[in-house]
């Protein structure tokens, strides 16, 4: 991340920024898509493979090549150090193109990025998941067509755009109700609306997060102060409602929240995804669950993490529902496995509902958390295969 704070497995919310139009919306939406892989041999970034091996240690970030032709570039990242590591690809101004996180020592992860236009990028390994990382320059040459010429793929993209637009509208409407309750001083009502208002955000998070400082303004945790930002948005109001009580400026914070949500919802509708970015986003949502929701770290005051879990899971499910015709045609066995694992995890999560609401995260036992984690890991393993199935051939 461009900020020194830890990823979601820590306390703060990272700042994300959008890639310039000159680098194409394809690059901007090339969100994290990763899979555990055996360590690959020395790769070449030329020709059809466009494979780049990355060896990350506690003191170095070594790439097999620092150039690639435009198209789908695969970074095969191996952590040979002693600290948990991350790998990022930045565009100009530290704007995140894509990332792979939580790479534990000895693990190899794969990151596929669709880059359709030439440009100079920056790679970064972050041992310990902090700071600016160990950086280097990476050059993309030539141009490539977006992977959406296939009619089935084009339909999938159109369906996903409709889903994003619908969730964006719902996010605005539910935020309006939440903000009205805060401004009226109705703490009980605001608390009852809080988690449901955030649910659409969680479903489209990989899209919405790509718009610069709007993400931390809306959803930053208190630790954004360490990054030189004001503590605003949903989590500031969460703290007011559950811990400190409403303050003199709570109404102003609520007004700004609604303005920011309205802006990010409108921008989310302008995104032009690719099949690969949709697949990567589906995996990124499950990573959100693994590093923030299933740990209880996202909603530290309200403990409504299971609502967020549900939102992320639904977003991942809907992303892959849009891609279903593509996956079913190219890898029917994978589609069958996805169906089974989504159903299994959804059933486990539903066990923790009390009527129409989810229980507090604090009500979960260690056994409950382990059960959810095992199911989530199984699903994530299957979802991590989707980018390789839907990428442009």
N, C-alpha and C positions, 0 to 999 in steps of 0.2 A: 504494500500500500504506500501511497505517497506520504502518509503520516507515520510517526514512529510507534504508534500504539499497537498492541497485540491484536490478533484477529479475534473472531467472535468467541473463541475458546477462552479469551480473557474478558476484561470488563468493558472495554470501550468499543465503539462502533467506528469502523474505518471510513475515511472519506473516499468517495469514488468520483471520478470525473469522466465526462464523455469524450470520445475520440473525435477529432475534427472531421468535418464532412469530407475534406480532401482525402482522408484515409478510408472513406466509405462506411456506410452504416453496417455493411457486412462485418467489417473489423470491429466496429463498436459493439456489435451484438455477439461477437465470438466469445461468449462467456465460458467459464470454466467447464471443461468436460474431461474427466480423468478416470483412469482405470488402473488397478494394480496390475503390473505387468512384470514378467521376468526382465532382468536387465538385458537390454538389446546390445548388439555389437555396434561397432563403429558405423555411424550412419552417414548418408550423403544427403544434402539438401537439394541436389539437382535431380532432374528426371522425374519419374512418376512418384517416387517414394516421398520426396521432400521431408526426409526424416532427419532430425537433429537430436543427438544424444547430449544430455546435460549431466555432468557429474558435479553434485553439490556437496561441499564439505563445510566444516566450521570456519574455514578461512579462504575458500575458493569457489568459483562458479565457472566451470570449464565446459564450453560448447564444442562439439565436434566440427562445427562450421558456423560462421557468423553471417552467412548469406543464404538466401533461398529464392527460388522463383515463386512468383505469385501463384496462389492456389491454396490448398489445404496443407498447412505445415504441421507436422507432428513433432512435438518436443517430448522426448523420452527421458524423464528426470529420475535420477538415482541419488538418494541421500547416502553418501559414504562417510558422513560425519557422525558426531555423537549427539547433536542437538536436532530437535524437530525443525524442519526446514519448509520453505515455501518458494515457489518460482512464479515470477511475474513477467509479462510482456507489456511494456509501456509504449505509448505514442508520445508525441511532443508534449512537453509540459507535464510529464508524469501522469498522463491520462491512461487509465488501465484499459488494455485491449483484452487481456485474459489472464487467468491465474490458476494455479493449482496449489492447494494448501494442505497443511497437516501431514507432511511427508515425514514419517518417523524414520529413525536411523535404520538403514538396511533395506528400506522400501523403495520400489520404483513405481512411478506414476506416469501416465500418459496424458498429454494435453494437446488436443487438436484445435487449431486456429485457422479460420478461413480468412485469408488476406488477399484481396482481389486487386489491389493497386500498389504501385511502388512506394517506397518510403523508408525512412531510417527510424528504427525502433530502439528501445533499450530493454535489455534483459536484466533480471535481478534475482539472485538467490538470497533468502533471508534466514540465515541460521538463527535459531531461537525465536523466529517469527517477529522480530523487532527491527526498527531502524529502516534506513534507506536500502540496505542490502548491499551485496557485492555485485557491481553493475558492469555492463559491457554493451557495446553497440551491435545492432543486428539490422542487416539491410535486406529489403525485399525488392526484387527487380521484376520488370515486366508487368503485365496485367493478366487477369484471368476472369472468366465468366462466373457469375454467382451460380451456386448449385441448385437452381430452382427451375430449370428449363423443363424438366419432367412434369407432365400434367398432374400426376398424383402428388408430387411434392408441392407444386404450386397450390393445389387445393388444400393441402395440409397447412401451408403457410397462411392462407386466407382464413382458414378456420381458427387458427391460433390467434390471429389478429383480432378476430371477433371476440374471442374469449378475453383477451387483454382489455379491449375497449369496454366490455361489459363490467369487468372487475374494477376498472378505473372509475367508471360512473358510480358503481356501488360504493367504492371507497370515499368518494366525495360526499355522497348522500348520507352515509353513516357517520362520517366525520362531522357533518353539519349538525346532526342530532347530538353527538357527543359534545361539541363545542357549545351548543345552546344550553345544555345542562350545566356545564362548567360555569358559563357566564351567569346563569341564574342562581348559582350557589347551591345547586341540588346535588350534593355529593353522592347520595345513594343512587340516583339515576345515572349520574356520570359513570360511577363504578360499574353499573349494570350494562352500560353501552360500550365501555372501553374495549374489551376483548373482541366483541363482534365488529366494532368499527375498524379494528386493525386487521381482521381476517382477510379482506380482499387484498390489502397491501402484501401480506405474507404470500398470497397466491401468485402474485406477479412481481415479486421482489427482484429477480435478476434483471428484468426490464427496467423497473422503476429506479433501481439503484444506480443506473448508468448516467444519471443526470446531475453530475457535479455535487455541489454542496447541499442540494435539496435533500439528499438522503440523510446526512447527519442532522440537518435542521429538523427533519420530520421524525427521525427514528434513532438519533444518537443517544447513547447512554451518557451518564453524568461525566464520564471520563473524557469526553470531547473537550472539556475545559483545558486539559493538559495539551491538547492539540491547538490551542489558541482560538477555540470557537466558543460561542455562548451555548449554554445548556438550554435547549428549547424543545418544542415538539411533544410527541406523545409520552416519552419517558419522563420529561420534566413534569408534565401534568400527572403522570402516574405517581410520582413521588409526592406531589402536592396532595393528591387524593388519599393515598394510603399511608403516608408517613407524616408529612409536615403540616397538612391542612392547607386549604386554599389561601393564596397570598394576594397582596394588592395587585400584583402584575399577572395573576393567573388568567384573567380575562384577556389581557393583551397577548399573552402567550397563546391562548386558544385562538384568537383572531388570526395571528400569524400562522398557526398550524393550518387553519382552513385555507388561507391564501396559498401556502406552500403545497398542500395536498391538491388543490385545484390546478395549480400550475403543473405539478408532476403528472397528474392524471392526463392532462391535455397533451403533454409531451410524450407520454407513453403510447398514445395512439398514433404518433408519427413514426414510430420505429418500424423498420422494414426488416424483419428477421429472415433467416435462412433455416433450412432444415437442420443444419449443424448447430446453429445458435439455439434453436428450440431444444434440441437434444441436450446440449450443454447446460442450458438453463434448468432442465428437469433434474439433472444431476446436482447442479449447484443448490437447488432447493433442498435436496436431501442432505447435502453437506451443511446447510443452515441448521437443519434439525440436529445433526450429529454434534455440531460445535457450539450450539447455543440453547436450543430448546430442550433437548433431552437431558441437558445438564442443569436446567433450571436457572441459567444465567441471564436469559433475555429479560424476563419480567421479575426483577429482583424485589419489587415492592408488592405488586399485585398477585404474583405467583400464578398468572394466567398462561403459563407457557404451553399448556396442552392445546389451547386455542390456536396459538401460533404454530404448533406442531401440525395441527389439522390443516391450517391454511397452507403451509409449505407442502404438505403431502397432497392436498387437493390441486395445488398449482402444478406439481410434478405430474400428477395423474392426467390432468387436462392437457398439458403439453404433449404427453405421449399418446393421449387419445387422438389428438390432431394428427400425429405421425403414424397412427395405427395402420392405415392402408399401406404405407411405405414399409414399415417394419414387418407386417404380416406377409407381404409379398416377397421381401428379400430374406427374411429369417423367421419363418413361422414358429420355430421352436423357442426362439427368444420371446416372441409375443406371448406365447403360452406361459412361459416362466414369469413374465412381467405381470400378467393377469393374476396368476396365483399369488405372487408375493405382495402385490398391492392389496389384494383381498385379505391376505393374512395380517398385514400390518394394520390395515383399517379396522379389522375385527378386534385386534388387541387394543387399539386406541379407544375404540367404542366402549370397552369394558370400564373405562374411567370416566364415563359420563354419569351425571346425576340428573335425570330428566333430559332437558334440552341443553343443559350446560355441562361444561367439563369441571371436574373436581380441581381443587387447588393442587399445584405441583407438590406442595408439602405433604399431601395425603399419599403420595406414592411411596412404596417401600423399595428397599434395595432390590428385591426380587422383581418388582414391577419394572423398574428401570432397566434391569438386565434383560428381561424378556423383550421389552420394546427395542433395546439396543441390538440384540441378536437378530430380530426380525428386520430392523432397519438396515443392518449390515448386509443381510441377504438380498434385500431389495436393491440397495445401492450397487451391489456387485453386478446385478442384471442391468440396471440403468446405465452403468458405466460402459456397457457394450454398445449402446444405441448410437453414439456418435460415429463409431466405425461402420455401422450399418447404413446410416443415412447420408454420410458425407458424399460430396460430389465425386463421381468416378471418372 
